[in-house]
Amino acid sequence: MAKRNNVVQLAEVKPVQFGDALRERYLSYALSTIMSRSLPDVRDGLKPVHRRLMYAMRQLRLDPNSAFKKSARVVGDVIGQYHPHGDQSIYDALVRLAQEFAARYPLIEGQGNFGNIDGDNPAAMRYTEARLTEVAEALLGGIDENAVDFRPNYDGSTEEPVVLPGGFPNLLANGAAGIAVGMATSIPPHNVGELCDALLHLIKTPNSRIETLVDLVKGPDFPTGGILVEPREAIVEAYRTGRGAFRLRARWEVEQLPRGQYRIVVTQIPYQVQKGKLIERIAEIINAKKLPILEDVRDESADDVRIVLEPKTGNVPAELLMEQLFKLSDLETRFPLNLNVLDKDNTPRVMDLREALQAFLDHRREVLVRRSTFRLAAIERRLEILDGYLIAYLNLDKLIKIIREEDEPKPKMIKAFGLTDMQAEAILNMRLRALRRLEEFEIRGEHKKLSAERKDLKALLKDDGLQWNAIADEVRETKKKFGGKTELGRRRTELADAPAEIEHAIEDFVEREPVTVILSEKGWIRAAKGHLDDKAAGELKYKEGDTARFAIHAQSTDKILLFGSNGRFYTVGCDRLPSARGHGEPIRLMIELGNDQDIVHLEVLKGGRKFLVASDAGRGFVVPEDEVVAQTKNGKGVLNLADKERAQAFAVVPDGANSVAVLSEGRKLLIFPLEEVPEMGRGRGVLLQKSKGDRLSDAQAFVLSEGLPWGNRTIPAAELKFWRGERAQAGRMPEKGWPRAKRFKD
């Protein structure tokens, strides 16, 4: 038997530019992310996953008065029918809609462990149960009355709503957040009572000014409370442009204790701040001694928030302590506003407050017209049937005779009484008990009632004023049900004026006492109480193989300057230094100093002085003390260095100094006038000592007439004549009998 050749017909291959193909596919991905994942719809304030959750739960009849069902059942229905994505992402969305600290007006009522404000995760979906809340019911109201359009689901097996009817201003009430491709949205939650007032005002005055609306919508209302301290001008500007930020602080109070002491109790924390991480951060601040006046932090929270802060002394004003904590921790945050949403045409754009409110009203008007039209059609059908019933009652005997004698009574009935097909079908389906005399009066009563309703609906559909009146009534009903007079609707976030600048710094209240700052050879730093002499400092315990290097006297309120071999100056407060009871802490934990770098010098910051700094390449300059103070851990770069160079010398320029002495590793000494060294704020400096393979070891400024201090000896000026010269010379070897140390000071 001959073999059949199977020929596979290939589609035509068309060459496509890689850039064009990439652009087309990336655009498709971007549009999918923007429209189907990240940005909410301005009409119902929901993203697709939230909308599908709401609709799936309604299909499961999980209304507020029904029994709870497993969250896993809800997630399974959402995946199977509407949202074919990962179950964890859907469950996360469900959980957030049920968390009272995350959603201002929860759309889902949860039963079981749905997480907490500490940041703990919820239980698995098989352990938790859920049902809709009254707020969600308001969003879904009228969905079966042709209020919105439906579209096929992902596999065409059923339909899902394009948008919910939205009888609740969910976009601004619950807010939204999302990151799309090239754009993002961030909308804080607001108070529904205030939103309803603004909606009612907008119905009466469509061209309302933003300032007037802000008088009604005073600002965000977060579920976790807090205090909004953003100036009104900034709030108005944010709502006018649709972009801005709101400064939110924790709510706190002072509890007085005996002997003039007090403690601070934080009762509300900013929105989306996890309490557990917040307390960890405050504990880190205490351990790092960034706020030395703060002694301890405790979490005494139960169902409410209660974070206790214990200051070391009652002398520090609580306001000052809290101002410092606001700067250092998430007790103060800024919540962004970016009112970027999808409008009714599915076009992403940033709206102002009036546009967002008006879009909600326009949607409610469209829903009202569609529901009214749907209701009118239902009334028309019912009145047609009732008219048929009344004809049947008037001709009951003849009608019964036709039904008994005719094999096909329907056509005969239509011809005999002028009935429509629907009327004849309804009569034939009528029960015998409905033939009672009393039923006729009930039908006439229903007919009269429906006729009046039909008249009202027709008038409503023809009159814009009646439509807006009906919407205003809906808004008033929403305010009554969820507004400020209810427990759910009362404002939680207090509005306050922006805080005034506090004149004093926290350092002003640190207790002043003498300390000795000790830095070891291996870079461990600590502060011992009192002014220790060199012997006492040397007798302190050090790690094995470590010894003392620097020991300077200071006060607990002082700051110390550290000059690194990388040419940078660092500033550290003495109140931040660890106690000398232990070995201290590595200085590298406090400042950004590389492992291959070292500390050249340690000095108490006094201000107003001048320093001489130099590198081992022999280059240096004079820098004012006030120019080297650093504000961050990174320090402040002063002495610029070339590759393989290190900062080597540091010296305080004494009053009246007129000369500079430099000493090389090869013990060559050179003395020249101080005026030859420039004063700079930053740079590489000038050549102080010329070297050929030799490196600079030390340098100092001194008063020539008083002699050269070197170790434990001062060399008289008369003996220095032979070593005096000009800057950038090589210098000469010291005389016999002079100190042999390669540094002027130990």
N, C-alpha and C positions, 0 to 999 in steps of 0.2 A: 504494500500500500504506500502510495506516495506521501511524503511528509508535507504538511502545510507550513508555509513560511509565515510566522506571526510578525507583522510589521507594526511597530509602535509609531503612531503619528505624533510628532513633537510640535508644540506650539512655536510660533515664530519668535525668535530671540531678537529683541530690540536693544541696541546699545543705549545706555543711560549714563549721564555724568554722575560720578559718585557724589559730588556736592549736592546736585539736585535731588538724588534719591535720599540722601541723609537729611536734607532740609524738609522734604515731604514727610518723612517718617517722624522726624522730631516734632514737626508741627502737629501731627496727629496725636503724638504722645502728650504734647503740651496742652492741646485742647481737651483731651480726655482728663488730664489731671485737674485743669481749671474747672471744667463743667461737671465732672462726675466724682470729684473727690474732695477738693480743697475749699472752694468758695461756696458760701450759703446762698440760697435764693432769698431775695429781698422780701418776697411775699410771705413765706412761712418761716424764714430764718433757719431752714434746715438744709443739711447736706443730704445727698442721696441715701447714705447708709442709715441716717437717723430717720428719714422719711419712711424708708422700707421697714425699719424696726416698728415704727408707730403703726403702719398699715398692717403688718403681719400680726401684731398683737391684737389689733381690732378684729382681724379675721378669726383669731383664736378666741374672741369674745372675752378678752381680759380687761373688761371695763372696771372702773373703781369699785363697784359693788360686787364683783365676782370673786371667786376664789383665786389664789395665786397658782401659777404654774411654773414648773422648772425653767430656769433660764436656758438650759440646754435645749429644751423643746422650742423655745422662741428662736434661738440662734439657728437651730436646724431648719426651721421653716423659712427663715430669712435666706439662708444659704441655698436651700433647695428650690425656692420659688423666685427670689428677687435679686439676691446679691451673692453671686458665686465667687466669693473670696474666702480668705482664711477665717476660721472660726474665732481665733483670738482677737483679731481686729474688730470683729462684730461684737464680741462680748465686751471688749474694752469700751466701745461706744455705748453699749447698753449700761454698763456700770457707771460711766460718767453721767449719763442722764438720770441716774438714780441717786447720786451722791449729793447730799444736801450742802456740803461745803464746796462743791464744784459747780452745781447748777443752782442759779438763784431761785428758779421755779421748776423743781424736778418734774420731768415728764414721765418718769417711771417710779413706781413705789417698789422698793426692794425689801425682801425678807431674807435675812441671813447676813453673812459677812460681806459687805460691799466696800471694804477698805476703810481707812480713816484719815484724818488730817495729818497724822504723823508720817504718812507716806507708805504705810503697810499695804500690801497687795490684797485684793479681794480673794475670797475663796473661789475654788473652781466652779464652773457654771453648773455642774451636776449637783452642787450643794446649795445653790441660791435659787430663790424664786422671785417672780416679778409679775406686776400688773400695771396697767395705765393709771395715771392720776387724773384729777379733774381738769388740770391744765391741758393735758394731752387730749382729753375728751373734747375740750373747746377747740383745739386745733383741727380735730377730725370731724367736727359737727357739720352735717349736711353732705358728707362725701358720697352718700348713696342717692343724692337728689340732683345729680348732674351738675354739681357745683364746680367741678374741675374736670380737666381732660384726663383720659387714661391712655396708656400706650402699652404695647405688648412687652412682656418681660423678656429676659435675655434669650429664652428658648422658644418663645411664642406660645407657651402652654397656658398662660393666663395673662392678666393685665395688672398694671400698677399705676398709681396716680402720678402725674407729672409734677403736681404741687398739691399741698393740702389746702383745704378751705381757709384755715388760719384765722379762727375766731379769737385769737389771742396774739398780741404783738410780740411774737417770740424772738424775732431778730434782735431787737434792742433789749428786751426783757431778760433773755438768757445769754445774749452775746454769742460770739463765735470766734474761732481762731483756726488758721490753716495756712500752709505754705504751698503754693502752686509752683508753676514754672515761670519765673520772671515776675511774679507778683505774690502777694500774701494778703491776709486779712487778719485783723485783730479788733474785736468789738467787745467792750466791757459790758457786763450786765447792768440793767437799769431798773428803777422802781416802776411797777406797772401802774400804780395809782397816778404817778406823775406823767407817765406816757399817755394815759387816758385823758388827763387834763389837756395835754398838748394836742392830742388828736381832736378833742372837742373844739378847742380853739382854732385848729386848722380847718375844721369843717366850716366854722363861721367866717374865718378870715384866711382864705387860701394863700394869700401873699404875705403871710406873717413874717416879721423880721426874726432873724436867728436870736437876737437878744431877748425878744419876747418869749420865744420857745424855751430859751435857757432859764428864764424866770420860772418856768413850769417844770422843765426837766433840769433839775439843779446840777446834775452830774451823775456819774455811775453809782450804783448801789450794789455792793459786792456781797455775796452770801456769807462771807466770813467777817463782815463788818469792817472795822478799821476807821480811820479818820482821813478824809480827803483834804489835803492842804494846798491844792493847786489854786492860784489866784483866779478870780472870776474872768479876768481879761483873757487868760490863757485858755480857760474852758470854752469861752465864747468863740475864740479863734479856732480851736480844735473842731468844734461842731460846725463852724462855717466852712472850713476846708475839708472836713472829713479825715483829717490827719492831725495827730498830736500825741500827747501823753498826759497821764494824770499821776500826780505824786500822792502816794498812799502810805500812811503810817499806821503802826500798831496802836491800839488803845491801851493805856496804862493808867495806873493809879498808885498813890503812895499810902502805905500802911505804917502808921507811927508805932514805934517800939519804945520801951523804957530807956532812960538815960540819954535822951536826945537822938537815939538811933532811929532808922527807918528802913523799910524795904520797899522795893518797887514790884508791883504785880502786873504783868501783862495779861489782859483778858481777851484781846482780839488781835489776830495777826493778819498781815496783808494777804490778799487773794493769791492763791496758787503757790504759797510758801509752805513747804512741809515743816511741820512743827519739830519733828525729830532732827532734821538737818539744821534747822535754825538754832536749836539748843546746842548741837555739836559745834556750830560756828562760834557761838558765844563762848563756849568752853575753850575753843582754840584761842580766842582773843585773850582770855584770862591766862591761859598757860603761856602764851607768847608775850605776856605782859604788855600788850598793846594798849590796854586800859588798866593801869595798875591800881586805880582806885576801886575797881570792881573785885569783890572777894569771891563770890560763888554764884552759880545759877542752878536752879532746881526746877523740875517739872512736877507740879502738883495737880495736873489736869485730871479730871474725871470725864464726865460728859461735856463739861465746859472746858475752856482754855484757861490755865492758870500757870504762868511761868513766873517764878520768883527770882528776883535779882537782889543779891545782898552786897551793898557797898562796904568798904573797909571802915569808913568813918561817916558820921552824920554831918560833917562839916561841909561836904560837897553838895551843892543844890541838885536835887533830883533832875531838874530840867537840863542842867549841864551834862550830867551823866548820860541821860537818854539821848541828847543831841550827839554825843560821841558814838553811842551804840547805833543810832540811825545812820551814821556815816560808815560804820565798820561792818554792819550786818544787814540782813534782809528784814529787819524791823521797819525799814523804809524801802519801798520799791517804787518804780515808775511803770505804770501799766500803759502800753501803747494803744492808740486809737488809729485804726486804718480801716475806714468804712468802705472796703472794697468788696462788692457783692455782685451777683448776677441779677440783672433786671429782668422784666417779664419777657424780653426777647432773647434771654440767655446771653446777654452781652456783659462782660465784666467791666465795671467802672466804679470809681470812688464817688460816693454820694455825700452830701451834707445832711444835717439832721432833718431839715424840712423835706428834702427829697425822699429820704428813707421813710418818714412818717406818711408822706403823701402816697408813696408806692403801696404801703399797707392799706391805706384808705381806698385807693383805686382798685386794689385786688378785692377788698371786701365789697365794693360796689358791684364788681363783675360777678362775684359769688352770689350776691343778693339778687341780681337780675336773673342769673341762671337758675337759682333755686326757685324764684318766684315764677319763672316761665315753666319750670318742671311742675311746680305745684298747680299752676293754672291748667296745664294739660291734664293732670290727674283729676282735677275738679270737673273739667269738661267731660271726661270719660265717665266719671261717677254720676254727673247730672244726666247724661244721656241714658244711663242704666236706670236711674230713678224715674225718669220720664216714662220709660218702658214699663216699670213696675206699676206706675199710676194708671197707665192705659189698661194693664192687665186687671187691676182691681175694678175698673169701670166696666169691663167686659168679661167678667170672671166666668160666667156660665158658658158663654159662647167659646171662650178660650179653652175651657176644660173639655168641651165637646170635640173641638178640633184635635186636641191632643189625644183623646181616646179613640177617635174614629180614623184619623189619618195615619198612614204608614210613615209619611214624611211631613210632620206637622210644621216644620220651620218655614218652608216657602209659603204655606197656606196662611200662617200667622202674619208673615210680612205683608202679604197681599191684602188680607182682611183688615188689618189695623194700621197699616202704614208704618210698620216698625222697621228699624234698621237691623242689620245682621247682628250687631252686638247686643241690641235690646232683646231680640228673639232668643239668642243664645243664653242670656242672663235669665230670662223667664223660664226657659226649659230647665235650667240648672237650679231653679228656686226650690227650696224645701217646702213640704206641705204645711209645716207648722207656721211658715211665713205668710200663709193665707189668712191668718187671723185678722179680725177687724182692727185690732190695736196697732198692727204693723203698718197699716196705711197712714195713721197719724204720725208714727215715728218717721216714716219715709218723707212725708210732707214737711216735717220739722227739719229733717236733715237737708232736704232740698232747699228750704228757705235759708238755712244757715250757710250752705255752700254757695248759694247764689249771691248772698251778701259778700262772702269772702272773694268770690270771683270778681265782683264789682270793685272791691278794694284793690285786688291784685292788678287789675287792668289799669286802674287809676295810678297805682304805684309805678307800673312799667312805663307810663306815659309822662310822669312828672319827676324831673330831677330833684326838685326840692323835697318831695316825699321820700325819695330814695335816700337822700342825705339825712333826713330826719330819722329814718329807720336805722341807718348805720350809727347815728348818734345814740339812739336807744340801746343798740348792741354794745357800744363802747361804755355807756353808763352801767349796763348790766355787768360787764367785765370788771369795771372798777368796783362795783358793789361786792362782787364775788371774790376778787383777788386784791383789792386796793388796800390803802393804808390803815383802814379800820380793822383789818383781819390780822391774825397772828402771822400768816405767811407773807402778807403784803406790807407790813410796817417797815419803814426805812431802817436799814441796819448800819449803813455807812454814814457817819456824821460828817458834816461839812464845816470846816474851820478855816480861819484866815491863815495865810502863809506865816510860818514861825519867824519871829524877829531874830536878828543876829545877836548871839550871846557874846558879851564883851570879854568875859574871862575864858581862859583856856583851862583844860583839865589839869595841866601841869601846875597851875597856880595853887592847887589844893593838895598837891603831894607834900607830905610831911618832910621838912628839910632836916637832914641828919648827915653827919660825916660818914663817908664810905671810902674804902680803898679798892680801886679797880685793878684786878690782877689778870694778866694775859700770859699764858704759858707758852713754852717753846713750840708745842704742837697745836697751838691755836685755841685752847680752851679758856673761856673768859668767865669771870664771876665777880661779885662785889661783896666784900667783907665789911661788916659794920665797924665804924671807927677808923681812925687814921693809924694804920699799922706801920711800924718801922721796917726796914729792909730785913732784919733778922726774923721778925714775926711773920712777914710775908713769905719768907723762904721756908719757914717751918710748917706752913700749911701742907695738907696732903695733896699729892699729885698722882696722876696715873703712872703706871710703871714706865720708866724710861722718859718721863716728862719732868721739866723743871720750870721755875719761874723765869719770865723774860722781862715783862713790864709790870710795874706796880706804881700807880699814881694815886695821889690823894684828891678826893672830889667830894661833892655834896650829892645827896640823893636826887636833888632837883636839877643837877647839871646834865649837860650832854657831853659826850666824848667824841673826838675826831680820831679816825683811824686812817692812816695813809698806807695804801697798798702798793705792792711792788708792780702792780699793773698801772700805776700812775693815777689812780682814782682815790678820792676822799670819800669816807663814809661817816655818817652821823648816827649815833645810838644813844638813847636816853639811859642814864644810870638807873632809873626806876624800872627799866625793862630787863636789867641784868639779873641772872640767877644768883641765889644765895651762895655764900662761900662754905656752907655746911657740907656740900658735896664737891665734886670736881668741876662744877660749872657746866657750860654747854659749848659746843664748837661754835666759834665766831661765824663760821660759814653758814650756820642755820639762820643767822640774823641778817647777814649781808650777802650779796652776790659776789663771792670771791672764789675764783677757780682753785682747783686742787693743786695746781702748779704755781700758785701765787702765794705770797706771804704778806704779813703786816710789817711795814718798815718802822712805823712810829705810832705811838698812842699819846694823845694830848687832850686836856680838858678844854672845851670850847669856851672862850672868854669874849671874843669879839674885839675888833679894832686893831689887832696885831698884824704883823707881816711874817710870812714864812719863806724860807729859802728851800727850794726843792731841786733835786738834780738826779739824773740817771747815771747808770754805771758807764755810759758812753761819754760822760763828762759834760753833758749839756744840762743847763738849768736856768732858773729865773726866780724872781721874787713875786709872790702872790699874796694879795690881801686875805686875811683870815675870813672876812665876810663873804668872799667869793667862793669858798670851798665847801660851804655848808650844803649837805645833800638832803633831799626830801624823801627819797625812796631807797629801797634796799639795793638798787643798782648803783648807788653812789653817784658821784659827780666826777667826770673826767677832767683832769687839770693838766697833768704832764703827759704830753703825747710821746709815744715811744715807737721806735722803728723795730723791725723784726729782731728778735733775740736780745733786745734791750730790756732792762728792768729799772724801775725806780730804786734808787739806792740811798739817797741822803735826804734828811729833813732836819731843819733847824729853825728855831724861833729867832727872828731878827730883834735883838735887844734895843732898847731906846738908846739913841746916840751912836749906834753902830756905824762904822765907816770903812770897815775892811771885811774881806772874805778870805777864809783859809780853806784850801782843798787838799785832800790827801789821797794818793792813789794806792792801789793794791801793792805796788812795788815800793811803797813808803816814800814817794816823792811828794814834797810839800811845796805849795805855792800860795803866796799871799798877795792880794791885789785890792784896789779900791772897790768898795761896794757900789759906787756910782756907775761902774762899768757893767753892772748886772741890771738888765731891764726889769721893770715891774709889769706883769701880765696877768690876765685872768685865766688864760689857757694857752697852751702852745708847747713847742719843743724846747724853746729857750735858745740861749747862745752857748757857745763852747766855753766852758770854764777852765778846763785843763786839757792841754794837748797830750795825746797818748799814742804810742806806737806799740800796740799789743798789750798795753797796760790799761786797767779799768779804774774808774774813780771809786774810792772806798767810802769817803765821808767829806762833808763840807759843813762849814759853820760861819756865821757872821759874828763879829765881835768889835769892841772898841779898842783900837790899836794902842792907845796910850795906857790902857789897863792891862795889856798883855794878852797872850793867847792861852785860853784854858785848854788843857789837854790832859785827860785822865784826872789824877789827883794833884796835878801841878799846873801852875800858871807861868808861862815863859815870858819874861819881861820884854817890853817893846825894843829895848836896846839890842837884844840878842837876835831879833828877827830881821834885821836889816839885810842880811845876806839872802833871805828867801822872799823878799818883796820884789814884785815885778809887775807885769801886765797880764791881764786876762788872756787865756788861751795859750800860755806858755807851758812847758813841761814841768817846771819846778825842779827842786834839788833834794837830795837825800838829807834827812835830819842829822843834826850833830850828835856825836857820841854823848851818852848820858841823858839824852831826851827820851821821853816815853817811846816804847817800841810798839804800842798798840796801833792798829790800823784804823781805829775810830777815835774821835776826840772825846766821846763819852762812852762809858761801858753800857 
